[in-house]
Amino acid sequence: MAITYWKTARISILAVTFTGVLLVVGKLTFYPSAGNLSATPFEFPESVPLAEWQMQNSAPLKISDTSQVKVGRKYEYQKNNLDLEIEMRYVVETSGDVESMMKGHTVLKSSPGKLELANTQRVGFHGILQQQNRLYLSSCINPRGRTTVTDEQFRYNRNTRDLQFNRILFWLSGRGNIQDKRCLWTQMSVPLDKTTPENAKKILENAWVSWYEWWQPRFPEP
């Protein structure tokens, strides 16, 4: 009896798998470019809470003519007379290379230098950079998986996190690709005229954890 049950279950699993493969092959054959669709429009909220910080201002960022960066916003906070600036950009069809994005879309584009990689438990990777009397923290909040800085890290997330049933249905319905190459690119910075680089790094990393925890469950719909 048990043997018959497992035989039937195995046949059912194989049938489902085979059907899925046929759907994928058919999709690639007859609709190879159906995933090249525009991302769902998204606007950053005017106000975002940040633990222990008082929000001072926010304003839209000027976005250059690019197919990747869709929208951006700058947030300004203050705590104990220390100013914190956060620039957020919604990026689509990206490779996830934060250094390249910094060179192309921020005040650091003249030559930002090499990011110092760091890893925060339960959050992911971020990069640290000191330049122009400011300390910067930059990272990419992924739709699934931990935060990333390099294209290798971003690609690993896509290869291991995006092959899910809902993403396959999303792709089969012609709404986009299986791999979700979107990113909430974050760049935080504080001035160094009132604190040391070591202390500024701790301040940024603490703020970064709170910022990530607020944004991750609110990642834009595809």
N, C-alpha and C positions, 0 to 999 in steps of 0.2 A: 504493500500500500504506500509506504513511504517512498519507495523507489519510483513508483508511478507519479507521485506528487512532484518530486524533484525533477523528473523528466519533463513533466508538463510545464513547470516553472521555467526550466532552462529553455525550452522551445519558445515560451512567451517572451523571455528576455532577448533571445536571438532575433525574434520577429520584430520587436520594438527597435532594436539596434539597427537591423537591416532597413527598416522603414525610414529611420532617421538618416541613415547614410544616403538612401535614395533621394530624400528630400533635399539634402545638402547638395548632392551632385546635380540634381535637377535645377536647383536654385542657381548654382554656379554656371550651368550650361545655358539656361534661358534668360536669366536676369543677372548677368555678371556685374553690372554697374549700379544696381538698385540701391546700394549702400551709400552712394555719393550724394547724400541729401544734406540740406542745411540743418544745423543744430537748432533745437528749440530755443526761441528767444529767452534771454535771461537778463534781469536787472538786479544789481546789488542793492540791498536795503540801505536806506539813508543812515540808519543807526544800528550798531552791533554792540551788545554788551561785552565788556572785558573785565574779568575779575580784578579788583583792586585798582582799576584805572577809571578815571573820569573822562568821558568823551567830551571833546572840545568842538570838533567840526568834522564835516565830511563833504566831499565834492567829487563829481565825476572826473575821471582822468581823460585827457585827450588821447584818442586812439588813432594811430596812423592807419593808412589804407593797407590793411593786411587781412588775409583770409583766416588767420589763426586766432589772433586776439580780437574777441568780439565786443567786450565791454570791460571797463575798469572803474575803480573808485578808490579814492584816498581817504583814510580815516586818521584823525588826530586825537591823541589821548594825553592825559597828564596825571602824574602822581609825584608828590613830594617835589614839586617844581621841576620835574624831569619830563621832557616831551618825548612822546613815542609816536612815530609815523608808520602807518601800515598802508601799503599799496596792494590792492587785489585786482587780478585780471582773470577773466574767464577765457581760457584758451582751448581751442578745438583742433583736432587732427595734428597734434603735437608729437614730437619725439620725446618730450619730457626733459630735454637738456636745459637746466635752469641757467647755466652760465651763458649759453647762446641767447636765451631770452633776455637776460640782463643786458647783454651787449646790444641787443636790437631795440629794446623798448624802455630803458630807464635812463636816469641821469648818469649812470655808470657806463654808458655805451662807449665812451672814449677809450676805455681799457680797464675793465673791472678787476683784472687779476684773477688769481686762482682761489676758488672757494675752499675753505677748510671744512671737510666733511665731519659731521657729528651724528650720533644716533641717540634718540630719546626713546626710552622704553614705552611701549604701547602707542607710540605716535609714528616713529619712523625716522628717516634721514632729513637733515637740513644742512645748509651751508652757511658758514660764517666768513665775513669779509670786512676788513677795516680799510676805509678810504675816505678822504676828504673830511677828516676829523669826525667821522661818524662810524659806528659799528653796525653792520648789516647782517640780518638773518634772512635767508631766502629758501623756499622749498615749494614743492608741488603737492597739493592735496589731491589725491587720486579718487576716482569714483568708487573704487574698491581696492583694498590693500592699504598698507602704510604709506606715509609720505615719501617722496623720492626727490633726488637732486640730479642724478645722471640719467642718460638715456638707457643705460643697461638696467638700472633699478626700475625705471618706468616700464621697460619692455618685459622684465620679469613679472611685474604685477599683471600686465595684460595677458601674458601667456599662462599664468597660474590662476588668475582670479576671474577672467571674463568668460571662460568656457562654462557658462551656467545655462540652465534651462530657459530662464527668462530672457537672457541675451540671445540665445538661439531663436526663440520665438520672435524677438524684436527684429532680428535679421531676416528671418523667413517672411515676416510681414512686409518687408521692403522699407523699413523705417531707418535702417542704418547697418553698420558693420557689427560683427560679433565683438571685435576688440573695441573697447571704449577709450579712444585716445583723446580724452578731455582732461583738463587740469584746472584747479583753482590755484593759480600761481600767486604766492604770497611773498611780499618783501617788506620786512620790518626793519626799523632803524632807530637808533637813539644817538644824540650828540655826545661827544667825549669831553666836553668842556667842564662838566660837573661830576664826572665819574671816571673810573679807570676802565680800560678795555676788559679786564677780568670781571669786574663787577657788572659792566654793561652786558657781557655775554650771559651772565646768570639772569639778569633782568629780562633780556630778550627771550631766552629759552623758557623761562617761567611764563611769560606772556604768550609765547608760541604754543605751549601745551593747552592753555585755556582757549586760545583762538582756534586751534584744531578741533578741540572737543565741541565747540559750538558749531563749526562749519561742517564737519564730517557727516552728521546725520541730515544736514540741509543741502547736500550736494545737489546741483540742478538736475532736473529730470532730463533724460536724453531727448 
